[in-house]
């Protein structure tokens, strides 16, 4: 299992991912930190408990959700549980999470990993690079087919006139 922590960005908030686990605490904070929708409150719901048990049975793991203690504790959950929690938080957030998880599963970098300003800078830079590459190609072709003429090299020789001796 990959234990390197990755981060994704949602509306300026960072959500941690570690292997198949996603930070429910990070999701809760990113979606607005409504105290009534905190991970512990969601986990206490009968439907949530039944879903967690079902996922544990199907996945064959008992450690698919873990909660840190205290004010700075983090609740981690298997990605399938995290998707159920995202649905509980809001439809918009749930849709965003579905997109990010699918991109991760397909091995694509999530476009949401980067701020939109950075994406725009990359697109502009890519456009400039393509334009310059096109110009260089045109210059190379012109030089290669002879349509670009180098200025002729010439020499001026000055010789004194005969018969004008001083």
Protein Blocks (a to p, Z undefined) as FASTA:
>chain_A
ZZbdcdddeehiacddehjbccfklmmmmnnopaklgfklmmmpmklmmmmmmmmmmnop
aklbccdedjkbccdddfklmmmmmmmmomklmmmmmmmmmmmmnopacfklpcfklmmm
mmmmmmmmmmmmmmmmmmmmmmmnopaccdddddddddddehiaZZ
